[in-house]
Amino acid sequence: MYADRIKSLPPYLFAAIDKAKQEARERGIDVIDLGVGDPDLPTPQHIVDELCQAAKNPENHKYPSYEGKREFRSAVAAWYKRTFKVALDPSREVLTLIGSKEGIAHSPLAFINPGDVALIPDPGYTVYKSSVQFAGGIPVPMPLRRERGFLPDLNAIDRQTARKAKIMFLNYPNNPTGAVASRDFFKEVVDFCADNQILVMHDNPYSEVYFGEARSPSILEVPGAMEIAAEFHSLSKTYNMTGWRIGSLVGNADIVAGVGKIKSNIDSGDFGAVQDAGIVALQSPPEMVAKLRQVYQMRMEILYQALKGIGLELSRPLATFYLWAWTGGDSMEFTRRLLEETGIVATPGVGFGQFGQGFVRFSVTQPTERIEMAAERLQHMGTSG
Ligand SMILES: *Cc1c(COP(=O)(O)O)cnc(C)c1O
């Protein structure tokens, strides 16, 4: 019945976790779900209010434009200017997406012919791999290893693969490892990809969720990046808007046009009222996001200490809301035991790729009291197991 592209998908690990979670709940266990990276806090009220107003505007009841409202794209460009000092032309270098996942999933269709190679981070967000496969391409993993700060070793990519590669997906701050990349690393990427004629698709939804002095850079800050790179951005993580479905693709005009061309044959743009609310979100006072960072950082510290306490190896992440811990064993086995002994759900690292084996990902997107309760339960796991 199904096409080969469906058969080529790995058995959906997250469905198995959902099932185990469900069974635990049925046994009466109070499950603390640190598996999913979905902010628990509500969307700020001024953004919700704008949506309610904008929903009443009949202009928003018609088909939206394919590329997105001019005003939203201008708001994205202004935000990039303020945030990264990157200048973008809203008419050619910004595209509205129905959430960045949508844009990521459709991108390979614009650049990959059957048999073409795409370089993808491993461990990594699973959409990079499946979308390359859907386009008939060959995903080649770039291992993200702990000893390299979870940055890929570009020198380890063999010449032939580099020559054949059409696109490279990257994602910093990184899900699932919590790693960040420097401007120097991005410079290396841009030089490598320029030499090998590879387009860089950088996924940057966590730029505002950082804990150090400064946010980590946009790849577009690097000289030469605008020639070969584009960046996915999203309102989901910065403004607790995962349910709203709005993001953007910005950068090289030809890349943006290519993805836009695919999209215009698939969807009919993002709901105008959501874009109006998105404009208001992007203009939110910076203190609002700073407060959110404080909340995540506090939770992170609680869970970090607790995980250290049971002997896992991990470091404090500089960004994202994930802790990426080395278990020293099989990651599926660890998460199974964790759920059994503590009622805590975490994501086995192997679900993000073969190089995630042995790791486990904890997300701090649950209320702080629940994180504290998780820490408490972990103490008992430490003494009994
Ligand atoms: C959450 C996430 C996204 C998806 O964001 P949406 O804009 O909600 O689709 C994309 N990439 C990574 C790495 C993510 O963690």
The ligand as a Tripos MOL2 file, in Angstrom:
@<TRIPOS>MOLECULE
LIG
   15    15     1     0     0
SMALL
NO_CHARGES

@<TRIPOS>ATOM
      1 C1         11.5250   23.0030   17.7590 C.3       1 LIG1
      2 C2         12.4650   22.8530   16.6020 C.ar      1 LIG1
      3 C3         12.0900   23.2220   15.3050 C.ar      1 LIG1
      4 C4         10.6580   23.4640   14.9080 C.3       1 LIG1
      5 O1         10.1540   24.6430   15.2010 O.3       1 LIG1
      6 P1          8.7540   25.0710   14.5980 P.3       1 LIG1
      7 O2          9.0180   26.4480   14.1160 O.co2     1 LIG1
      8 O3          7.7960   25.0000   15.7240 O.co2     1 LIG1
      9 O4          8.3730   24.1670   13.4730 O.co2     1 LIG1
     10 C5         13.0220   23.1560   14.3030 C.ar      1 LIG1
     11 N1         14.2690   22.7210   14.5350 N.ar      1 LIG1
     12 C6         14.6520   22.3340   15.7520 C.ar      1 LIG1
     13 C7         16.0350   21.8650   15.9350 C.3       1 LIG1
     14 C8         13.7670   22.3700   16.8160 C.ar      1 LIG1
     15 O5         14.1570   21.9420   18.0220 O.3       1 LIG1
@<TRIPOS>BOND
     1     1     2 1
     2     2     3 ar
     3     2    14 ar
     4     3     4 1
     5     3    10 ar
     6     4     5 1
     7     5     6 1
     8     6     7 2
     9     6     8 1
    10     6     9 1
    11    10    11 ar
    12    11    12 ar
    13    12    13 1
    14    12    14 ar
    15    14    15 1
@<TRIPOS>SUBSTRUCTURE
     1 LIG1         1 GROUP 0 **** ****
